[in-house]
Amino acid sequence: MTRRRLRPEEVELWRKVADTAQRLHPERTAHETPHPKPKPAKQPKTRMSDFTLGQSAQPMGRSHDLAPSLRDAMDRAPVAMDRKTFTRMKKGKLTPEARIDLHGMTLDRAHSALMRFILTQHSKGRRLALVITGKGRDRDGDGPIPVRRGVLKHQVPQWLSTPPLAQAVLQVVPAHASHGGDGAYYVYLRRHR
């Protein structure tokens, strides 16, 4: 909304009112007439040269050394078994010969049960075992130290890759959805000699 200019009779009326009024701050100088605010001078529009956000930025190295997800690490692991059997196993076409469910177990109890199970299946000459760990439950409170969801889910592949189980295990792969999906692993065992 723009302000209109005062007409001469309005300026005269203002002076009469200002003369009869008592000043609130007598130490300040009196204004002759109220003036509208001066309009700011317009800046000429200048066209900027073509600019692309981040055109001169240097590529930064990885700022954080984050561990890959468990599934990514397992997918990048080299295939140590027959490729055709590996593909059939990943697609859920092979039926596990034995299975163990580690739900609700503590780490100590689960570790000893897994060792006993894998070594027993290996001695019996079985090749494919299903290890069910569960997906893990959500933590109620987020503490200052981040904890991965599913302790057993993250520990079992490590246990299977260390002695004495490493001598019996040929390949560990996340199970197909029909056999438990992210909450289970296929463990392909070496031939018993």
trRosetta pair geometry for C-beta under 8 A, 3 or more apart (Angstrom, degrees):
i j d omega theta_ij theta_ji phi_ij phi_ji
3 36 4.9 174 86 -119 141 128
5 36 7.4 -88 -99 -15 61 131
6 10 4.5 -129 -169 89 95 123
6 11 5.2 115 125 -58 127 84
6 14 7.4 -17 -165 -15 154 140
6 33 7.4 -142 57 172 149 122
6 34 7.5 101 -32 71 146 92
7 10 4.8 92 55 6 75 105
7 11 7.3 -140 95 -7 38 86
8 11 5.6 -53 -148 34 36 112
8 12 6.4 37 153 -20 67 104
9 12 5.5 -49 -148 36 36 115
9 13 6.4 40 151 -20 64 104
10 13 5.6 -49 -147 36 34 114
10 14 6.4 40 151 -23 63 103
11 14 5.6 -52 -152 33 32 115
11 15 6.7 34 151 -21 64 102
11 33 5.5 -9 -144 -132 105 135
12 15 5.8 -52 -152 31 33 111
12 16 6.7 33 151 -18 64 103
13 16 5.8 -53 -152 33 34 112
13 17 6.5 29 153 -15 66 106
14 17 5.9 -58 -149 39 32 108
14 18 6.1 30 155 -19 67 110
14 33 6.6 91 95 -136 140 81
14 34 6.8 -114 -166 9 155 102
15 18 5.6 -57 -143 40 30 111
15 19 6.3 32 157 -23 65 105
15 33 7.5 -44 -66 -92 92 87
16 19 5.9 -55 -148 33 28 110
16 20 6.7 14 159 -9 63 109
17 20 6.2 -65 -149 41 30 102
17 21 6.2 29 156 -26 67 112
18 21 5.9 -55 -141 31 30 112
18 30 7.5 118 169 -165 126 121
23 26 4.6 114 90 -84 130 67
23 28 7.8 -164 179 55 126 90
23 30 7.4 -94 -102 -86 131 101
25 28 4.6 44 112 5 113 113
31 34 6.7 71 118 -80 138 50
31 35 7.9 -128 -179 0 127 90
48 51 5.9 -22 135 -16 123 125
51 55 7.2 -137 -166 1 54 134
52 55 4.2 97 71 -61 96 113
54 57 4.3 -41 -159 10 77 129
60 63 6.3 11 140 -56 127 96
62 65 6.7 95 117 -81 122 57
67 73 7.9 -16 170 -57 88 131
68 72 4.2 -107 166 89 117 125
68 73 5.0 146 86 -57 113 85
68 76 7.5 32 102 8 166 138
69 72 4.6 91 57 7 82 104
69 73 7.0 -152 90 -6 41 87
70 73 5.8 -55 -148 36 31 111
70 74 6.4 26 155 -15 65 108
70 153 7.1 168 50 141 172 94
70 154 6.0 -132 -77 -110 139 75
70 157 6.8 157 -161 16 111 148
71 74 5.9 -58 -148 39 30 108
71 75 6.2 31 154 -21 65 108
71 174 5.8 -6 -117 -31 88 151
71 182 7.2 -51 -72 -121 125 98
72 75 5.7 -55 -145 36 31 111
72 76 6.4 23 158 -14 65 109
73 76 6.0 -61 -148 40 29 106
73 77 6.8 46 149 -42 62 96
74 77 5.5 -35 -153 5 37 120
74 157 6.8 -106 -81 -123 113 152
74 172 6.8 -91 -133 104 116 87
74 173 6.4 140 166 -125 123 47
74 174 6.0 122 93 -22 156 92
79 83 6.2 76 125 -99 153 71
79 86 5.2 0 -150 -110 125 171
79 171 7.0 11 -150 -113 59 136
80 170 5.4 -156 102 175 116 79
80 171 5.3 -175 51 -71 97 94
81 85 5.9 -81 139 80 115 117
81 86 5.3 145 79 -64 102 101
81 170 5.3 84 -69 138 107 127
81 171 4.9 -80 -11 -19 120 137
81 188 5.6 -32 -56 119 159 152
82 85 4.2 66 78 17 107 110
82 86 6.4 -174 88 -16 51 87
83 86 5.5 -54 -145 35 30 117
83 87 6.4 31 157 -20 64 104
84 87 5.9 -51 -150 33 30 110
84 88 6.5 27 153 -14 63 106
85 88 5.7 -56 -147 40 33 110
85 89 6.1 36 153 -23 66 107
85 94 7.3 47 -166 -61 78 142
85 188 7.8 116 132 -134 118 146
86 89 5.7 -56 -148 35 28 113
86 90 6.4 26 156 -18 64 106
86 171 6.9 -84 -111 159 102 173
86 173 7.6 143 -157 -56 83 153
86 188 7.9 -74 -99 -28 71 165
87 90 5.9 -54 -146 36 30 109
87 91 6.4 20 157 -11 63 111
88 91 6.0 -64 -148 43 29 106
88 93 4.1 -80 -169 65 83 125
88 94 5.4 90 126 -36 101 95
89 92 7.9 44 175 -66 30 22
89 93 7.3 -79 -65 51 23 79
89 94 4.8 -20 -98 23 66 131
89 128 6.9 -158 -120 -120 116 131
89 173 6.3 107 122 54 116 149
89 186 5.5 160 173 147 112 165
89 188 6.6 -35 -123 -68 166 124
90 173 5.9 -93 -90 165 82 148
90 176 6.8 121 167 -69 35 96
90 186 7.9 -128 -83 27 46 147
91 176 6.3 36 152 -96 19 137
92 175 7.6 70 -94 176 92 72
92 176 2.9 -109 -64 74 108 168
92 177 7.2 -60 -59 43 150 58
92 178 4.6 100 -169 40 149 118
92 179 6.0 -176 -127 -7 102 106
94 128 5.6 -167 140 -93 128 174
94 186 7.8 84 76 -141 118 140
95 128 7.6 130 95 89 37 137
96 99 5.5 83 114 -66 138 93
96 128 5.0 -125 -122 126 58 99
96 129 6.0 68 -162 -150 109 19
96 130 3.8 -48 -99 -27 173 105
96 179 6.7 111 -13 -141 121 140
96 186 6.9 -146 -85 -124 109 83
97 121 7.4 136 91 -155 108 114
97 126 4.4 -159 95 -153 140 115
97 127 6.7 90 3 45 137 63
97 128 5.5 114 3 64 90 75
97 129 6.8 -55 59 -80 80 57
98 117 7.4 178 138 -177 128 98
98 121 4.9 -141 46 -109 154 126
98 126 5.5 50 -7 152 117 168
98 128 8.0 161 30 98 69 52
98 129 4.7 -24 72 -117 93 89
98 130 7.3 -169 96 26 46 71
99 129 6.7 163 -87 -170 39 69
99 130 4.1 -14 -109 66 93 102
99 131 7.5 -173 -152 -74 61 28
99 132 6.6 37 -179 -15 105 105
100 113 6.7 167 -178 144 137 105
100 114 6.9 166 100 -103 152 61
100 117 4.6 -16 -57 -138 151 164
100 129 7.3 13 2 174 95 113
100 130 7.6 175 26 90 55 61
100 131 5.7 -6 60 -119 95 66
100 132 6.9 -158 95 27 47 79
101 132 4.5 -15 -114 66 66 123
102 105 5.0 -80 -172 30 72 126
102 110 4.5 65 -159 -135 119 110
102 113 6.7 160 -107 85 90 130
102 114 6.8 0 -84 -64 132 102
102 131 6.9 19 -12 -178 118 86
102 132 6.4 180 21 87 73 62
102 133 5.3 -9 60 -111 120 55
102 134 7.3 -123 80 2 79 94
102 152 5.4 -178 116 -170 130 149
102 156 7.3 177 26 -81 162 126
103 132 6.7 -26 -33 120 92 106
103 133 7.7 132 -68 179 58 23
103 134 4.9 98 -101 -45 86 128
105 109 4.5 -132 -170 94 102 110
105 110 4.0 134 106 -65 127 89
105 113 6.6 -86 -142 20 164 143
105 152 7.2 87 66 -89 92 141
106 109 4.7 84 52 16 83 104
106 110 6.6 -154 85 -7 36 92
107 110 5.9 -59 -140 41 25 109
107 111 6.1 28 160 -24 63 109
107 151 6.6 -75 -77 137 105 127
107 152 7.3 -162 -100 -84 67 76
107 155 6.4 -154 -134 -120 101 179
108 111 5.9 -55 -147 32 25 111
108 112 6.6 15 160 -9 62 107
109 112 6.2 -60 -149 40 29 104
109 113 6.1 26 155 -17 65 112
110 113 5.7 -58 -142 41 29 110
110 114 6.0 31 158 -22 66 108
110 152 5.6 -94 176 -118 169 117
110 155 7.6 93 101 89 131 133
110 156 7.8 -79 151 -80 121 91
111 114 5.9 -55 -145 36 26 110
111 115 6.4 26 156 -18 62 106
111 155 7.6 -73 -79 145 96 129
111 159 6.0 -155 -129 -118 86 145
112 115 5.8 -52 -146 35 32 112
112 116 6.3 31 156 -17 65 108
113 116 5.9 -56 -147 39 29 110
113 117 6.1 30 155 -21 65 111
114 117 5.7 -56 -143 38 29 112
114 118 6.1 22 163 -15 66 109
114 131 6.7 43 -127 -135 105 131
114 156 6.6 -163 -120 -129 157 89
114 159 6.0 64 101 120 146 147
114 160 7.8 -91 161 -68 128 83
114 165 7.5 -11 132 -89 99 148
115 118 6.3 -58 -141 39 25 104
115 119 6.1 15 165 -9 63 114
115 159 7.6 -104 -63 172 84 119
115 164 7.0 72 -149 59 109 101
115 165 6.2 -112 -115 -62 72 108
116 119 6.4 -65 -144 44 22 104
116 120 6.1 22 159 -20 62 114
117 120 5.9 -62 -147 37 23 110
117 121 6.3 18 160 -15 64 109
117 129 7.3 140 145 -171 105 148
117 131 7.8 132 103 -101 143 97
118 121 5.9 -57 -145 39 28 107
118 122 6.2 29 156 -20 64 109
118 129 6.8 -161 -108 56 68 164
118 160 7.3 174 -99 -116 160 87
118 165 5.3 37 97 -131 154 105
118 168 5.7 136 151 95 103 141
118 169 6.8 -28 -166 -62 135 99
118 187 6.7 -75 -114 139 107 155
118 189 7.3 170 -164 -97 82 117
119 122 5.6 -52 -143 37 31 113
119 123 6.3 30 157 -18 64 106
119 164 7.1 21 -82 112 123 118
119 165 7.4 -102 -55 -100 85 71
119 168 6.2 -152 -98 -44 56 163
120 123 5.9 -58 -148 37 29 108
120 124 6.4 25 154 -15 64 109
121 124 5.7 -58 -147 40 32 110
121 126 4.4 -66 -175 57 88 124
121 129 5.1 55 147 -73 172 133
121 189 6.3 -167 115 -46 105 159
122 125 7.9 51 176 -66 31 21
122 126 7.3 -83 -75 54 26 77
122 168 4.0 -70 -85 -151 159 124
122 189 5.0 -154 -97 -166 83 137
122 190 7.1 29 -140 55 112 77
122 192 5.9 142 165 -85 67 99
123 192 6.4 111 -127 -124 26 139
124 192 7.8 178 66 -42 23 155
125 191 7.8 11 -144 -156 75 61
125 192 4.8 -93 -94 19 66 131
126 129 6.5 84 120 -62 124 92
126 189 6.4 68 97 39 68 142
127 188 6.3 -2 164 -156 80 71
127 189 5.4 -148 -144 54 36 87
127 191 7.7 -8 -99 -85 98 59
128 186 6.3 -27 -159 -165 97 99
128 187 7.4 143 -157 75 46 52
128 188 5.7 -17 -101 -106 72 67
128 189 7.3 -145 -65 12 25 85
129 186 7.6 138 75 -163 45 50
129 187 4.6 -22 66 63 96 104
129 189 6.5 56 -3 -31 106 113
130 175 6.4 57 -141 -100 98 136
130 179 5.8 -120 -129 178 137 124
130 180 7.1 133 -178 8 118 133
130 184 5.9 4 -177 177 95 125
130 185 7.4 159 -156 80 51 45
130 186 6.3 -31 -101 -103 66 57
130 187 7.5 -177 -85 18 17 83
131 156 5.9 170 130 -170 139 143
131 160 8.0 -153 8 -66 163 133
131 184 6.5 161 84 -160 47 72
131 185 4.8 -11 60 59 100 95
131 187 5.6 52 -12 -20 113 121
132 180 5.4 -145 -115 -116 94 161
132 183 6.4 24 -160 132 77 90
132 184 4.5 -29 -105 -102 63 102
133 136 8.0 -5 133 -49 99 79
133 150 6.8 82 130 -174 115 110
133 152 4.2 -169 -161 119 104 107
133 153 4.6 152 115 -83 137 59
133 156 5.3 -121 -77 -18 137 145
133 183 6.1 -148 69 -176 69 62
133 184 6.6 166 18 -96 72 41
133 185 7.0 37 -9 -5 113 99
134 150 6.7 -165 102 -128 76 101
134 152 6.6 60 47 64 92 126
134 153 6.9 -104 80 -57 57 101
134 183 4.8 -15 -146 -158 18 115
135 149 7.3 0 149 137 76 111
135 150 5.6 -91 161 -81 37 132
135 153 6.5 33 -144 -70 28 148
135 182 5.6 53 -107 101 99 103
135 183 4.3 -67 -48 -81 72 102
136 148 7.8 -36 -178 131 175 74
136 149 4.3 148 104 158 135 73
136 150 2.4 -121 -34 -70 131 67
136 151 6.7 128 -114 2 117 53
136 152 7.3 179 -79 40 89 79
136 153 5.4 -86 -35 2 110 128
137 149 7.5 -143 76 -158 21 93
137 150 8.0 123 7 -73 39 62
138 149 6.6 -21 -98 -120 50 121
139 142 6.8 113 97 -82 119 52
139 143 8.0 -76 152 -2 146 89
139 147 6.2 93 -52 67 151 119
139 149 7.4 -131 -16 -98 89 79
142 146 7.8 -8 -159 -106 93 67
143 147 7.3 45 42 -12 109 109
147 151 7.9 -26 174 -76 107 93
148 151 7.4 130 81 -88 89 50
148 154 5.5 68 97 -42 143 154
149 153 7.7 4 113 45 65 138
150 153 3.3 5 148 21 125 128
150 154 6.2 125 104 -16 85 87
150 183 7.8 -137 -126 -115 139 73
151 154 6.3 -69 -157 41 29 100
151 155 6.1 18 155 -15 68 117
152 155 5.6 -62 -135 42 33 107
152 156 5.9 42 168 -35 70 103
153 156 6.8 -42 -142 17 18 111
153 182 7.6 22 -147 154 136 81
153 183 6.9 -75 -98 -128 117 52
154 157 7.4 -59 -167 32 33 100
154 158 7.4 23 147 -8 62 114
155 158 5.6 -69 -160 42 43 111
155 159 6.0 41 151 -23 79 107
156 159 5.7 -54 -144 36 32 111
156 160 6.3 29 159 -18 66 108
156 185 6.2 -174 118 9 134 144
157 160 5.7 -57 -144 39 32 111
157 161 6.4 22 159 -14 65 111
157 172 5.4 160 -124 122 86 152
157 185 6.9 176 -72 -104 85 158
158 161 6.0 -65 -148 40 30 104
158 162 6.6 15 159 -12 66 113
159 162 6.3 -70 -147 39 29 102
159 165 6.2 50 145 30 73 152
160 165 5.1 -95 -133 127 43 135
160 166 7.2 113 152 -81 45 59
160 169 4.9 87 180 -65 96 174
160 172 5.2 107 103 -69 150 143
160 185 7.8 -137 -18 123 159 153
160 187 6.3 -134 -133 -121 144 119
161 165 7.7 -7 -2 91 15 104
161 166 5.6 44 -175 -96 31 104
161 169 7.3 -90 -82 80 44 139
161 172 7.3 -91 -56 8 91 139
162 165 6.7 48 71 47 54 95
162 166 5.7 -114 127 -35 4 116
163 166 5.3 -60 -71 29 51 109
163 167 6.5 42 -121 -19 81 99
164 167 6.2 -42 -175 24 61 112
164 168 7.5 43 139 -6 75 106
165 168 5.8 -69 -160 44 49 104
165 169 5.6 28 153 -13 85 118
166 169 6.0 -64 -129 45 30 101
167 190 7.5 -78 153 25 50 144
168 189 5.6 -25 161 -146 84 98
168 190 6.0 -141 -162 29 36 100
169 172 6.4 8 177 -50 131 96
169 187 5.8 -66 -126 -168 106 101
169 188 7.5 93 -163 72 67 51
169 189 6.3 -61 -106 -109 44 59
169 190 7.1 14 59 -16 4 90
170 188 4.9 -63 67 106 104 92
170 189 6.2 102 3 179 96 11
170 190 4.8 134 -55 -68 101 69
171 186 7.8 1 108 107 93 96
171 187 7.7 167 87 -156 52 39
171 188 4.2 10 54 47 94 117
172 185 5.5 -3 -169 179 92 129
172 186 7.2 162 -153 82 43 57
172 187 5.6 -7 -105 -107 78 70
172 188 7.6 -150 -69 22 35 74
173 185 6.7 146 73 -161 36 76
173 186 4.8 -11 62 56 91 105
173 188 7.4 32 5 -11 105 107
174 181 7.4 0 163 172 105 40
174 182 6.3 -12 -162 -112 128 48
174 184 7.5 104 -165 83 60 53
174 185 6.1 -60 -108 -106 37 67
174 186 7.6 28 102 13 12 83
175 179 4.3 -110 178 92 124 106
175 180 4.7 40 83 61 146 93
175 181 6.2 -54 87 -25 89 8
175 183 7.8 -47 47 70 120 51
175 184 3.8 -10 12 94 145 99
175 185 5.9 -134 -33 -95 90 11
175 186 5.4 128 -92 -36 72 81
176 179 5.2 71 59 22 79 99
176 181 7.2 -38 136 -84 26 51
176 186 8.0 37 -7 -40 77 123
177 180 7.8 -145 -154 66 26 20
177 181 4.4 27 -111 -77 58 100
179 184 5.8 -118 128 90 85 146
179 186 7.4 59 99 -68 152 93
180 183 4.9 -106 171 77 98 85
180 184 2.9 64 90 -1 142 131
181 184 6.8 85 51 29 35 91
